[in-house]
């Protein structure tokens, strides 16, 4: 992708923007613009004309009004942990970065809801509500730096999705700035609300293309009182994969049910020296949580399934330090894989849970045909896998194989009743594949909805809406 | 409301429609048209020109294409249990009734999903999946006759909403016929899916105004292995109301947490002779469910809260027959209230859970000022109350007091951070109040989205989109 080095603002516009957010929060120098030219997706990079860091809804609305008048594109972003190029400012307009809007405005214990600004870091929010005996389940892998606004814009998933669902399941309402600078409220502080169309859920996962969020009303749960983790090693990936639906069919609904394949485990062992046994083909990580008595009961069910699963070895974490050791392997997965090659192309194809064994077989076949190293880990309980292609973006011949392999991964997932993306979004990276999943009528409907919200096409230009072949 | 007795089809159109669905499923005689002129909402009645009962997606699509060409309005309906007038064919067009499309097409045990036609009766679906060890939580009061398509169109709630959420939380995807007769697929069979805008959730709760559903992909859970019900009597409504948030703050998430007030309890006792103690001001019905050990633990927490709650008496159902007796009181509520006056105006204002005591105080004040008998029951855990005004639609003077009281109920709920409707929808009955909750920009956005899906305004005309004052 061509890097636009010199988009720039007219001096007049720059002055007006600086007046709204304050001169020190209107960044136009090359270093700052370069810092906001990319996100966590390899291969995408584009300089914005300016980076704006507003501090309030009013400032966001004023900036948007000014951009709308000037016909200038706006790429919203939080911490830039996006994995589909969704926060790369490809049109050379402005980036609005929400990291200064980081207040937890209220936590309502009786109603179990919170109102937050979009720039609150996910893990900070976890800590804040857990200190009050509450629980916010969505926990994307990037939680220690990702922001809640970005999580909502992408409808981020995480490790607790099987039992608790994804970000959108915890969004009750939004305050949002539309493309003309007007401010709307969607949803409510109530748990139930059928007044009007569900704009809240339309906006969740809309990848910054419909509106900019300035407040989030989030639903919380009581904090689970106990949890128990299990680790199971397999010398055969098929057996591990089959254990996933078997566990759920047995009536257990684990909070977490993760899988890691041979390549991922090798990378983790080289990286973190956890003392994993050699010759492993797969590992499952399972965690049940809830009331202590419930955890005991579900743990017994997990043990019963694992003992018949053909696992070469399995263990329960009876204490917190063993749990930490078990979890560190999973948390290290992406970092460990990233160390092995200059780039990791991290996909997130998702299939119905029962198709996990077939999806693993498809990944293996694709890796072998294209002679690529693909490490796969992910949220097996949700059917959401992260086949991670280890590669070097400078090697053109290899990249053409990677591209062909990615296209085949998508086709394989779709053929199994799956989807292009479970949690990372379409963004730039999957935009040209959208029509493989959605038909022309649906893509057209989406574009017309986009036009209702953003007739000039200023919000996150170039993302998520696909191409009609 | 004026009753349109004589809308009719041209003989040519009637013949074409009869050819699509079969002559016996194209009803145009006055008796049939009268049977589809109303739903469960008192005071609304309008004859359709014809009633069509298609048997397949193809038939629905062909009927819609023909209606689109003729510019004829379409009111979709299932069993007609709607409580906001949403299935009353006010424009005199055709009713498309989905009750013949009643097949459960598949239940996937590994993936815990099902695909069904929209006319499947909710309770039949409960029985079918429970027989396979699975569980479909949404259980609207009308479940024994209501259809799943209608539940999705209204985003129906029910008695298990506190722990399990509402219908939309179990809808993964839809097959839908658009206003021009084209057929789209939204969502997927996967638990996670961020490909494209969330059209599935936009359509859930859209009250038949955006598209007609022909297939539903539903998410299921493992069937809870155990449950325990509790009944608590109070001589003071305030104490009962305060117990609701207290229970949840204690860390229990009951499946069910219902309240009934004095007037409702009196009506139930007169109707069902359950032997309720005299002089009660309120009753709470609580049910916890899950793994047996979890139920034991949560039951102990409920008992601890109830013993400090100021309840005059409380009991746990230790066996299924006691549970049945406890539940029969709740199930009889609306029927019992209905017997006392010719009409019951059933509202469903919803407030944040912590505002339940304040909402009860507001209802009492409104009842007293307008000299009306209002029995209130509902899903207290969700903040979703059903103040039920007992009245006689023939008494014009009384009806004007009822109308003023309803408007004040809405204002009171909104002032407490609540919403007009928690689960019954806007339909006709709340259409003229919509702008009290939603501002002009949001109402305009909704109308523009409607126009994208249905440019001619043929789908469920006159419903849900409000008036701009």
Interface residues (C-beta under 8 A of the other chain):
Chain A: X108 X109 X110 X111 X112 X113 X133 X154 X155 X157 X161 X162 X165 X166 X168 X169 X178 X182 X184 X185 X186 X188 X189 X190 X191 X192 X193 X194 X195 X196 X197 X198 X199 X201 X202 X204 X205 X206 X210 X221 X222 X223 X225 X245 X248 X249 X251 X252 X253 X290 X291 X292 X293 X294 X296 X297 X298 X350 X351 X352 X353 X354 X355 X379 X382 X383 X384 X417 X418 X419 X420 X421 X422 X423 X424 X425 X426 X430 X434 X437 X438 X439 X441 X442 X443 X445 X446 X448 X449 X452 X453 X464 X466
Chain B: X108 X109 X110 X111 X112 X113 X133 X154 X155 X157 X161 X162 X165 X166 X168 X169 X178 X182 X184 X185 X186 X188 X189 X190 X191 X192 X193 X194 X195 X196 X197 X198 X199 X201 X202 X204 X205 X206 X210 X221 X222 X223 X225 X245 X248 X249 X251 X252 X253 X290 X291 X292 X293 X294 X296 X297 X298 X350 X351 X352 X353 X354 X355 X379 X382 X383 X384 X417 X418 X419 X420 X421 X422 X423 X424 X425 X426 X430 X434 X437 X438 X439 X441 X442 X443 X445 X446 X448 X449 X452 X453 X464 X466
